Amino acid sequence: MITLDHLTKRYGATTAVDDLTVQIEPGRVTGFLGPNGAGKSTTMRMILGLDRPTSGTATIDGRPYASLQRPLREVGALLDAKAVHPGRRLRTHLVAMARSNSIPVARVDEVLEQVGLAGVSRRRAGSLSLGMGQRLGIAGVLLGDPRVMLFDEPVNGLDPDGVLWIRKLLRSLAGEGRTVLVSSHLMSEMQQTADHLVVLGRGRLLADSPMGEFVAGYGSLEEAYFRLTAGSVEYNGTEVA
Amino acid sequence: MLATIASEWTKLWSVRSTWWCLIGAAGLMALYSVPLGFDAADPNPEMSRADQLLHVEEVATAGLLFTQFALIALALLTVTAEYASGSMRTTLQCEPRRGRVLLAKLLVVEVVALVAGALLALLGAGLGYLTAGDYGVFDVSAVATVAGKVSVYMGVVVALAIGLAVALRSTAGALVVAFLALFLLPMVLMMSGMDLMTDVSYYLPGTAGTEYLGIGIATLFGLDDGLPYDAAGGLGLFAAWSGVTLLAGYVVFRRRDA
């Protein structure tokens, strides 16, 4: 379980995350939605202890990330698929991660197999497509077999097979009782994947409700989402005639 | 902590830049020592033989003013390459206690710098001896002493580099500051001919470090008379610069968002 308690992040005059209090429960896929700049990625970084909250706390099963002894065994996170040294081979990248948390190296080959990268494990990360990068990032999430998982836009760059694969993966991970938080801008995809939704707009909590309730009364998640976030879109293009 | 060190060790040796930096250091050392050796092998007949002997331990330090930058690059890339690719976030997910991450990176780089420093000195001395023919003098204890000094120098200079790297996060930025502090700034200040600037230049890391090595920048400019410290004092001042830079880097590393 992830607990955010009055979590706030300000950069000078801008408030990226504004007094966010919400719990991400285990055993279900929680979709994390909001327009660009709503504060989803900042929130994820604060959960992982990468960014320091201006005020409030983010904890995992009651403890801040920085106090976890072997964090990869408790929390897995995919933030940016391209965040790998381009010159390092895929397998070595994961081996270095595994060593840091005393995870057996044999586990690296297991997760490479699981995400479908076993055949290219000796390639250098710089030569990967975005889709393959996402798979490598997912391998990193699975590596420590953690109870809590965060995915920031995991379907970006994946082909339709990959999208279907990740949908099934997320559903089965939640089915095993894990906490799964996924951000995405693809509403139709989210509608098929998530059980629960947390929606942000301009750093504030706009909704925290089960998928069924959220969509009720609207034709689709997309329609419900547009109604809810209409006032919170910061980066607006002009209407196409 | 051991796990974090093991992880950093794996990361260091799994990128090509580490090998290129080491090859570059060896290449630069060869580029300095071989011409010096050949020069000695072709003596001036009007001078005495004793005056023209090449004591090869001196060869080992001669090229260090430049050679060190290959190891400095190796050291700071362990940090700045992670910021450039975004993989610093992965590193901090693996070990969120930032002091431990910095210490692990430092220890791994120190091992490389201490060993590489000694090997580079031996390489320089060896190549000098091989090329100097009859005029080469290889005094084992003198060469060993210099190898030890170069090793210590490299150990101090890479700590400075890592401090700059975590403070500045950019390869180019850290490299430029290192170049200024170790090389360019002392020289420019000494060339100014102004007393105040010369006095300031005495306290810069480049002046202090090279004084310790016995290839002092101040000596190069004939200004060593005014130097307020000896070789040991040079090492102390140089190490103090490294320590302060590392501490400043640590503070930035802890406080700033990754």
Interface residues (C-beta under 8 A of the other chain):
Chain A: R45 L48 G49 L50 D51 R52 Y65 A66 L68 R70 P71 L72 V75 A77 L79 D80 K82 A83 V84 H85 P86 G87 R88 R89 T92 H93 V95 A96 M97 R99 S100 N101 S102 G140
Chain B: A3 T4 A6 S7 E8 T10 K11 S14 V15 R16 S17 A81 E82 S85 G86 S87 R89 T90 T91 L92 Q93 C94 E95 P96 R97 R255 D257 A258
